[in-house]
Amino acid sequence: MSYKAHLKKDTKLAALLNEDTHELKRRKNTPIRLIASIISQQLSTKVAKIIFDRFLNLYDGKEPSCAQVLATDPIVLRSIGLSNSKVAYVQNVAQFFLDQKITDKQLYSMEPEQVIELLTQIKGVGRWTVEMLLMFSLGHENVFAVDDLGIQQAMIRLYNIKYETKKELQAKMIKKSLTWSPYKTYACLHLWKWKDTKAPV
C-alpha cells in the first residue's frame, strides 16, 4: 500500500494528496544537516539558504568536518550573519558529534525517539530541530512535528480545530495524527505544501 492510499482514509487530508508524491531520502553528514537546521531557526527559507551558503563558502563551498567547524573562529561565524547564540549552538553540535563519535550509520539504525533523546542533549538543539532531521535527513516515515507552526496553522484551517490553550491544540493535533501512522511524515509534507500554496487564509 502506498502512503497515499493509507492517508486518503482521512477525507479532509485526501483532498491534499492528488498532485505531488513525496519521497524521503537519507542524507549523509548528519551533523552538518543539524547545523543547517540551527541556522534556519526563526528565519525564512530564503534567508536561511543565503546564510547556509555563506557558511559553506567559509570551507571553499564544501561541507566541513566537525573538526573544521570547531577550528573556525566564532568571530568568522558571526560575520556570516549568525547570532552569538547560534554560533555557540553550531559549535556545540560539532563538539558533541566528535566527543560521542556519532556516525550517520548509527543514527539510521535508531528509532526516532532514541535519536531525539540523544541529540536534544546538545544545548541549542530542541525536539523540533531533531524532528526536521528525522524527516529530511534520516528518512523516517512516521514523524509528527506537533510544535511546528506551519503544521499547526494548516491543521487548524483544514480541520477547523477550536481550542483555548496551546496544550489543548496539541492534544487535538496528536489525536488526529494517530490515524496517519505509519506515514505521519508524509502527512506533514502535504500539509506544509498546502499551507504554502493553496490554503485559504
NUNUTOR-681148 format. One line per field, with one value per atom (N, C-alpha, C, O): atom name; x, y, z. Coordinates in pm, whole numbers, plus 50000, padded with zeros to 5 digits. Layout:
residues N
atome: (CA	...) $
x: (X	...) $
y: (Y	...) $
z: (Z	...) $
end
This chain:
residues 201
atome: (N	CA	C	O	N	CA	C	O	N	CA	C	O	N	CA	C	O	N	CA	C	O	N	CA	C	O	N	CA	C	O	N	CA	C	O	N	CA	C	O	N	CA	C	O	N	CA	C	O	N	CA	C	O	N	CA	C	O	N	CA	C	O	N	CA	C	O	N	CA	C	O	N	CA	C	O	N	CA	C	O	N	CA	C	O	N	CA	C	O	N	CA	C	O	N	CA	C	O	N	CA	C	O	N	CA	C	O	N	CA	C	O	N	CA	C	O	N	CA	C	O	N	CA	C	O	N	CA	C	O	N	CA	C	O	N	CA	C	O	N	CA	C	O	N	CA	C	O	N	CA	C	O	N	CA	C	O	N	CA	C	O	N	CA	C	O	N	CA	C	O	N	CA	C	O	N	CA	C	O	N	CA	C	O	N	CA	C	O	N	CA	C	O	N	CA	C	O	N	CA	C	O	N	CA	C	O	N	CA	C	O	N	CA	C	O	N	CA	C	O	N	CA	C	O	N	CA	C	O	N	CA	C	O	N	CA	C	O	N	CA	C	O	N	CA	C	O	N	CA	C	O	N	CA	C	O	N	CA	C	O	N	CA	C	O	N	CA	C	O	N	CA	C	O	N	CA	C	O	N	CA	C	O	N	CA	C	O	N	CA	C	O	N	CA	C	O	N	CA	C	O	N	CA	C	O	N	CA	C	O	N	CA	C	O	N	CA	C	O	N	CA	C	O	N	CA	C	O	N	CA	C	O	N	CA	C	O	N	CA	C	O	N	CA	C	O	N	CA	C	O	N	CA	C	O	N	CA	C	O	N	CA	C	O	N	CA	C	O	N	CA	C	O	N	CA	C	O	N	CA	C	O	N	CA	C	O	N	CA	C	O	N	CA	C	O	N	CA	C	O	N	CA	C	O	N	CA	C	O	N	CA	C	O	N	CA	C	O	N	CA	C	O	N	CA	C	O	N	CA	C	O	N	CA	C	O	N	CA	C	O	N	CA	C	O	N	CA	C	O	N	CA	C	O	N	CA	C	O	N	CA	C	O	N	CA	C	O	N	CA	C	O	N	CA	C	O	N	CA	C	O	N	CA	C	O	N	CA	C	O	N	CA	C	O	N	CA	C	O	N	CA	C	O	N	CA	C	O	N	CA	C	O	N	CA	C	O	N	CA	C	O	N	CA	C	O	N	CA	C	O	N	CA	C	O	N	CA	C	O	N	CA	C	O	N	CA	C	O	N	CA	C	O	N	CA	C	O	N	CA	C	O	N	CA	C	O	N	CA	C	O	N	CA	C	O	N	CA	C	O	N	CA	C	O	N	CA	C	O	N	CA	C	O	N	CA	C	O	N	CA	C	O	N	CA	C	O	N	CA	C	O	N	CA	C	O	N	CA	C	O	N	CA	C	O	N	CA	C	O	N	CA	C	O	N	CA	C	O	N	CA	C	O	N	CA	C	O	N	CA	C	O	N	CA	C	O	N	CA	C	O	N	CA	C	O	N	CA	C	O	N	CA	C	O	N	CA	C	O	N	CA	C	O	N	CA	C	O	N	CA	C	O	N	CA	C	O	N	CA	C	O	N	CA	C	O	N	CA	C	O	N	CA	C	O	N	CA	C	O	N	CA	C	O	N	CA	C	O	N	CA	C	O	N	CA	C	O	N	CA	C	O	N	CA	C	O	N	CA	C	O	N	CA	C	O	N	CA	C	O	N	CA	C	O	N	CA	C	O	N	CA	C	O	N	CA	C	O	N	CA	C	O	N	CA	C	O	N	CA	C	O	N	CA	C	O	N	CA	C	O	N	CA	C	O	N	CA	C	O	N	CA	C	O	N	CA	C	O	N	CA	C	O	N	CA	C	O	N	CA	C	O	N	CA	C	O	N	CA	C	O	N	CA	C	O	N	CA	C	O	N	CA	C	O	N	CA	C	O	N	CA	C	O	N	CA	C	O	N	CA	C	O	N	CA	C	O	N	CA	C	O	N	CA	C	O	N	CA	C	O	N	CA	C	O	N	CA	C	O	N	CA	C	O) $
x: (50084	50000	50088	50179	50058	50133	50085	49977	50168	50129	50000	49920	49980	49859	49732	49634	49735	49617	49578	49459	49678	49651	49598	49500	49664	49626	49492	49426	49449	49320	49201	49087	49228	49122	49075	48963	49163	49129	49072	49147	48940	48876	48921	48930	48949	48995	49137	49167	49221	49360	49363	49450	49270	49267	49268	49326	49202	49194	49328	49344	49425	49557	49656	49769	49616	49713	49721	49800	49641	49628	49750	49781	49819	49923	50059	50095	50132	50269	50272	50187	50374	50407	50545	50642	50553	50680	50764	50711	50894	50986	51082	51129	51110	51205	51340	51349	51444	51580	51668	51652	51759	51862	51977	52025	52019	52129	52248	52233	52366	52489	52529	52471	52632	52689	52585	52556	52529	52422	52455	52368	52575	52600	52582	52536	52619	52602	52454	52411	52377	52230	52170	52081	52221	52171	52213	52135	52334	52382	52296	52264	52261	52176	52040	51984	51988	51860	51869	51779	51981	52002	52010	51952	52084	52098	51960	51935	51872	51742	51637	51531	51665	51567	51527	51612	51394	51337	51373	51367	51411	51441	51351	51304	51328	51258	51349	51471	51289	51367	51473	51586	51434	51526	51647	51761	51623	51734	51822	51944	51758	51834	51929	52043	51883	51967	52087	52199	52063	52172	52279	52399	52236	52334	52405	52525	52331	52396	52498	52604	52466	52562	52688	52800	52669	52786	52869	52992	52798	52866	52953	53070	52897	52974	53091	53197	53070	53178	53300	53411	53280	53395	53488	53605	53433	53509	53517	53507	53537	53550	53429	53443	53311	53188	53158	53059	53243	53223	53172	53193	53105	53057	53176	53252	53194	53311	53294	53183	53405	53401	53371	53379	53336	53313	53439	53431	53555	53681	53703	53750	53668	53684	53590	53628	53469	53373	53427	53420	53480	53533	53656	53683	53731	53853	53823	53913	53698	53660	53637	53561	53703	53689	53542	53480	53486	53347	53319	53208	53420	53402	53373	53293	53439	53416	53274	53206	53229	53093	52991	52885	53024	52934	52924	52819	53032	53037	52946	52917	52901	52814	52665	52577	52640	52502	52442	52321	52527	52477	52481	52574	52381	52381	52484	52531	52520	52615	52565	52643	52435	52382	52390	52423	52358	52365	52508	52532	52602	52744	52778	52841	52736	52763	52694	52754	52570	52496	52559	52569	52601	52667	52792	52816	52871	52994	52963	53039	52852	52809	52780	52817	52713	52681	52809	52823	52902	53029	53103	53154	53108	53178	53112	53180	52979	52904	52927	52951	52919	52939	53081	53102	53178	53316	53334	53391	53285	53302	53235	53291	53113	53035	53065	53017	53148	53183	53058	53052	52960	52833	52851	52909	52799	52807	52666	52566	52662	52533	52470	52351	52552	52502	52435	52331	52496	52440	52303	52209	52290	52163	52056	51939	52096	51999	51934	51817	52009	51961	51877	51820	51870	51800	51653	51617	51571	51431	51423	51510	51319	51309	51322	51393	51254	51261	51402	51444	51474	51613	51701	51786	51679	51757	51725	51815	51596	51555	51620	51672	51616	51675	51825	51878	51892	52038	52074	52157	52012	52058	52005	52063	51895	51847	51932	51908	52032	52131	52218	52278	52226	52310	52240	52125	52308	52248	52223	52313	52096	52059	51983	51932	51975	51902	51777	51786	51662	51536	51470	51521	51356	51284	51248	51264	51198	51158	51275	51260	51393	51511	51545	51579	51536	51567	51457	51486	51333	51225	51248	51223	51296	51327	51440	51437	51538	51648	51595	51635	51507	51448	51373	51382	51300	51221	51308	51299	51393	51459	51599	51653	51658	51794	51802	51879	51723	51730	51619	51618	51525	51426	51320	51268	51286	51184	51043	51012	50959	50827	50718	50611	50745	50636	50667	50658	50705	50739	50633	50598	50584	50483	50537	50568	50548	50607	50497	50456	50451	50337	50369	50278	50496	50537	50558	50582	50551	50580	50464	50348	50497	50394	50316	50194	50386	50320	50221	50111	50258	50169	50048	49934	50073	49963	49864	49743	49916	49830	49750	49631	49817	49749	49639	49530	49667	49566	49448	49334	49476	49367	49271	49149	49328	49245	49173	49053	49249	49194	49084	48982	49106	49012	48923	48843	48940	48861	48871	48770	48994	49017	48988	49041	48905	48878	48955	48956	49019	49099	49113	49098	49143	49164	49309	49357	49379	49520	49605	49555	49733	49826	49826	49836	49814	49812	49691	49701	49577	49455	49470	49430	49527	49551	49639	49607	49750	49844	49782	49809	49701	49635	49542	49538	49468	49378	49456	49415	49569	49654	49710	49709	49761	49821	49715	49742	49596	49488	49457	49442	49448	49422	49535	49510	49658	49775	49787	49851	49725	49735	49680	49728	49579	49520	49614	49596	49713	49807	49919	49983	49943	50053	50035	49922	50141	50284	50342	50459	50259	50304	50286	50251	50311	50288	50376	50333	50498	50590	50530	50534	50474	50415	50297	50278	50217	50105	50156	50100	50263	50323	50370	50349	50434	50485	50371	50385	50260	50145	50079	50032	50075	50018	50101	50047	50233	50321	50298	50283	50296	50281	50147	50141	50041	49908	49904	49849	49962	49961	50034	49991	50145	50228	50174	50212	50087	50046	49895	49854	49814	49672	49576	49457	49626	49533	49464	49529	49333	49265	49311	49331	49327	49374	49258	49275) $
y: (49880	50000	50125	50139	50217	50342	50426	50404	50523	50608	50684	50711	50720	50796	50715	50769	50587	50502	50501	50503	50497	50496	50632	50639	50740	50874	50919	51004	50863	50902	50856	50897	50771	50732	50854	50858	50953	51081	51168	51218	51186	51251	51395	51441	51466	51606	51608	51688	51520	51514	51463	51502	51377	51317	51422	51402	51534	51641	51705	51770	51687	51749	51655	51695	51531	51429	51406	51323	51478	51443	51471	51394	51579	51622	51555	51460	51604	51557	51426	51398	51346	51230	51257	51276	51258	51290	51163	51055	51180	51071	51116	51230	51028	51058	50999	50889	51073	51025	51036	51126	50942	50953	51037	51016	51131	51218	51197	51161	51220	51197	51325	51432	51308	51420	51483	51603	51399	51441	51565	51651	51579	51700	51828	51929	51827	51947	51970	52085	51861	51876	51942	52026	51901	51957	52103	52186	52134	52272	52358	52473	52304	52377	52408	52515	52312	52331	52445	52527	52448	52553	52689	52787	52694	52820	52870	52990	52776	52815	52853	52905	52827	52856	53004	53093	53028	53163	53250	53373	53184	53259	53208	53094	53292	53244	53147	53149	53063	52965	53035	52988	53148	53222	53274	53256	53338	53394	53282	53293	53174	53060	53003	52968	52994	52941	53033	52985	53163	53259	53242	53238	53231	53221	53085	53077	52979	52847	52845	52784	52909	52917	52993	52956	53098	53173	53082	53085	53002	52907	52811	52791	52752	52660	52730	52671	52857	52932	52952	52976	52944	52951	52832	52836	52725	52600	52565	52449	52671	52654	52586	52512	52611	52559	52414	52359	52352	52211	52199	52288	52088	52065	52033	51941	52108	52088	51968	51918	51923	51822	51892	52015	51814	51874	51943	52048	51883	51941	52078	52171	52090	52219	52326	52442	52285	52379	52430	52549	52338	52375	52465	52548	52447	52527	52667	52750	52693	52822	52924	52900	53038	53144	53187	53214	53193	53239	53374	53399	53459	53591	53573	53647	53474	53446	53394	53434	53305	53253	53365	53369	53454	53569	53657	53716	53665	53756	53714	53795	53587	53543	53566	53535	53621	53654	53570	53572	53495	53415	53495	53572	53478	53541	53472	53362	53536	53474	53338	53243	53329	53202	53094	52980	53130	53030	52984	52867	53075	53036	52930	52829	52955	52858	52725	52619	52729	52605	52524	52402	52594	52528	52454	52339	52521	52457	52349	52253	52364	52259	52129	52020	52142	52023	51953	51831	52031	51972	51903	51792	51968	51910	51780	51682	51779	51661	51542	51430	51565	51455	51400	51279	51488	51441	51363	51254	51419	51356	51219	51123	51211	51086	50990	50877	51038	50955	50903	50785	50990	50953	50946	51036	50838	50822	50827	50806	50855	50851	50713	50700	50609	50470	50441	50377	50490	50470	50536	50476	50658	50731	50667	50663	50616	50550	50430	50399	50363	50238	50261	50166	50385	50414	50451	50501	50427	50469	50622	50680	50685	50832	50885	50983	50824	50875	50861	50942	50759	50743	50855	50909	50889	50998	51131	51210	51153	51276	51285	51389	51172	51170	51196	51265	51140	51159	51303	51365	51355	51483	51606	51714	51591	51706	51728	51821	51641	51669	51788	51852	51819	51929	52061	52080	52152	52283	52357	52376	52399	52467	52380	52428	52249	52156	52108	52036	52149	52109	51997	51952	51954	51843	51873	51786	51995	52029	52015	51962	52062	52056	51912	51881	51823	51681	51618	51533	51659	51606	51642	51560	51764	51803	51715	51676	51684	51596	51456	51395	51405	51272	51266	51166	51370	51372	51389	51311	51492	51536	51479	51488	51420	51366	51217	51144	51171	51030	50948	50825	51014	50945	50868	50768	50912	50841	50878	50996	50777	50798	50836	50882	50818	50831	50932	50902	51054	51160	51271	51313	51316	51423	51542	51531	51656	51776	51863	51963	51823	51893	52037	52120	52067	52203	52296	52415	52241	52323	52419	52378	52547	52650	52628	52644	52592	52568	52454	52463	52345	52230	52270	52233	52346	52393	52477	52455	52573	52660	52581	52605	52486	52406	52320	52310	52257	52168	52246	52201	52363	52448	52482	52477	52516	52551	52429	52433	52323	52206	52138	52096	52127	52053	52146	52100	52277	52376	52348	52341	52332	52297	52418	52528	52397	52501	52467	52352	52568	52542	52670	52780	52655	52772	52784	52894	52673	52675	52598	52514	52627	52557	52406	52323	52374	52235	52161	52047	52229	52169	52150	52046	52250	52239	52119	52038	52107	51999	51862	51765	51853	51726	51685	51568	51781	51752	51715	51627	51783	51751	51610	51534	51576	51443	51333	51230	51357	51258	51236	51122	51345	51335	51263	51183	51289	51231	51080	51012	51028	50884	50803	50693	50857	50783	50779	50697	50866	50871	50768	50735	50717	50623	50502	50455	50450	50480	50580	50571	50676	50767	50914	50998	50944	51081	51184	51297	51146	51240	51288	51408	51196	51234	51328	51422	51302	51392	51533	51631	51543	51675	51743	51863	51667	51725	51782	51890	51711	51760	51880	51972	51879	51993	52120	52228	52106	52221	52276	52397	52186	52228	52300	52405	52244	52303	52441	52536	52452	52581	52688	52803	52649	52747	52784	52887	52699	52725	52745	52827	52669	52670	52696	52720	52692	52703	52839	52942	52841	52970	53040	52976	53171	53247	53269	53331) $
z: (50000	50000	50000	50082	49907	49907	50025	50080	50062	50175	50144	50234	50017	49981	50007	50057	49972	49992	50139	50173	50227	50371	50418	50491	50375	50423	50367	50427	50255	50197	50281	50258	50379	50472	50553	50603	50565	50628	50515	50432	50514	50399	50378	50264	50485	50470	50411	50322	50461	50412	50268	50191	50232	50098	49988	49882	50016	49915	49884	49781	49972	49954	49885	49857	49858	49817	49667	49621	49589	49448	49362	49271	49389	49295	49320	49250	49417	49437	49514	49599	49483	49566	49625	49551	49755	49820	49840	49866	49827	49855	49964	49963	50057	50163	50128	50074	50158	50128	50251	50334	50260	50364	50310	50199	50392	50351	50444	50561	50391	50469	50543	50525	50628	50703	50796	50788	50883	50974	51056	51070	51113	51192	51112	51165	50984	50901	50871	50861	50857	50840	50964	50955	51081	51207	51220	51267	51179	51180	51086	51118	50971	50876	50939	50919	51017	51086	51189	51200	51263	51362	51293	51340	51183	51108	51063	51063	51024	50968	51072	51038	51200	51304	51301	51299	51301	51307	51186	51193	51075	50952	50839	50843	50739	50621	50546	50564	50463	50385	50301	50290	50242	50153	50229	50185	50342	50422	50477	50479	50521	50576	50471	50502	50347	50239	50214	50194	50214	50192	50299	50268	50425	50534	50531	50558	50500	50492	50377	50390	50266	50154	50198	50161	50275	50328	50419	50418	50499	50588	50507	50539	50401	50317	50249	50230	50212	50145	50234	50185	50365	50457	50437	50474	50377	50358	50209	50169	50127	49981	49918	49821	49973	49914	49947	49899	50029	50064	50208	50292	50234	50371	50461	50432	50570	50656	50748	50768	50801	50907	51039	51049	51140	51273	51325	51388	51297	51342	51278	51343	51150	51081	51140	51154	51173	51232	51366	51396	51446	51577	51566	51653	51457	51438	51383	51374	51348	51291	51402	51496	51390	51490	51500	51397	51621	51637	51571	51525	51566	51501	51352	51294	51292	51149	51128	51034	51216	51206	51228	51165	51318	51345	51220	51194	51143	51028	50913	50826	50911	50801	50834	50753	50954	50988	51099	51121	51170	51282	51412	51435	51495	51627	51716	51684	51826	51919	51968	51979	51996	52046	51938	51968	51813	51705	51680	51650	51691	51678	51783	51752	51906	52014	51986	52007	51939	51913	51799	51807	51695	51580	51629	51592	51712	51760	51864	51878	51938	52031	51956	52001	51841	51759	51715	51730	51662	51614	51728	51711	51844	51960	52005	52034	52010	52056	51963	52010	51832	51737	51744	51730	51766	51781	51911	51912	52021	52152	52158	52211	52103	52110	51996	51993	51900	51783	51711	51674	51692	51629	51477	51416	51418	51272	51211	51279	51081	51010	51024	51051	51006	51012	51146	51152	51252	51386	51398	51451	51348	51356	51269	51306	51151	51063	51132	51107	51218	51279	51405	51459	51451	51577	51553	51446	51652	51648	51667	51732	51611	51622	51765	51787	51861	51999	52057	52140	52013	52060	52005	52076	51878	51816	51886	51914	51914	51984	52122	52162	52194	52329	52325	52411	52224	52212	52177	52243	52073	52018	52092	52081	52167	52245	52370	52446	52392	52498	52461	52548	52330	52282	52311	52272	52379	52407	52276	52195	52258	52134	52038	51937	52068	51981	52055	52154	52005	52066	51988	51886	52038	51976	51830	51743	51802	51666	51569	51459	51610	51524	51489	51374	51587	51561	51475	51391	51495	51411	51264	51176	51237	51099	51044	50927	51128	51087	51056	50956	51141	51121	50988	50916	50957	50833	50709	50614	50712	50589	50567	50457	50671	50655	50685	50622	50782	50820	50755	50766	50688	50607	50684	50634	50805	50883	50835	50815	50819	50759	50860	50820	50989	51086	51196	51315	51155	51250	51239	51129	51352	51354	51431	51550	51363	51424	51485	51426	51602	51664	51702	51712	51725	51764	51645	51663	51522	51405	51377	51365	51366	51348	51219	51216	51112	50983	50989	50934	51056	51072	51158	51128	51263	51349	51267	51274	51190	51110	51007	50988	50941	50838	50899	50843	51012	51073	51130	51123	51186	51237	51122	51138	51006	50891	50832	50808	50811	50742	50824	50769	50954	51039	51123	51204	51102	51177	51328	51398	51376	51517	51605	51582	51706	51806	51934	51978	51992	52112	52192	52139	52319	52405	52450	52477	52459	52502	52401	52326	52402	52314	52345	52255	52473	52515	52456	52411	52457	52401	52249	52195	52181	52037	52007	51920	52079	52050	52079	52008	52182	52214	52099	52062	52043	51931	51805	51730	51783	51667	51678	51581	51796	51816	51796	51735	51849	51833	51685	51640	51610	51465	51394	51304	51434	51364	51384	51305	51490	51516	51399	51372	51331	51219	51098	51008	51095	50982	50992	50892	51113	51134	51041	51026	50979	50999	50898	50863	50851	50747	50786	50703	50913	50961	50890	50866	50856	50789	50658	50628	50580	50451	50470	50393	50573	50602	50628	50579	50706	50735	50607	50588	50519	50394	50309	50252	50301	50224	50293	50226	50425	50498	50477	50456	50482	50457	50316	50296	50220	50079	50060	49995	50117	50104	50169	50112	50288	50360	50280	50274	50217	50146	50008	49953	49951	49813	49793	49711	49868	49833	49949	49927	50070	50185	50186	50166	50211	50225	50352	50456	50344	50460	50556	50661) $
end
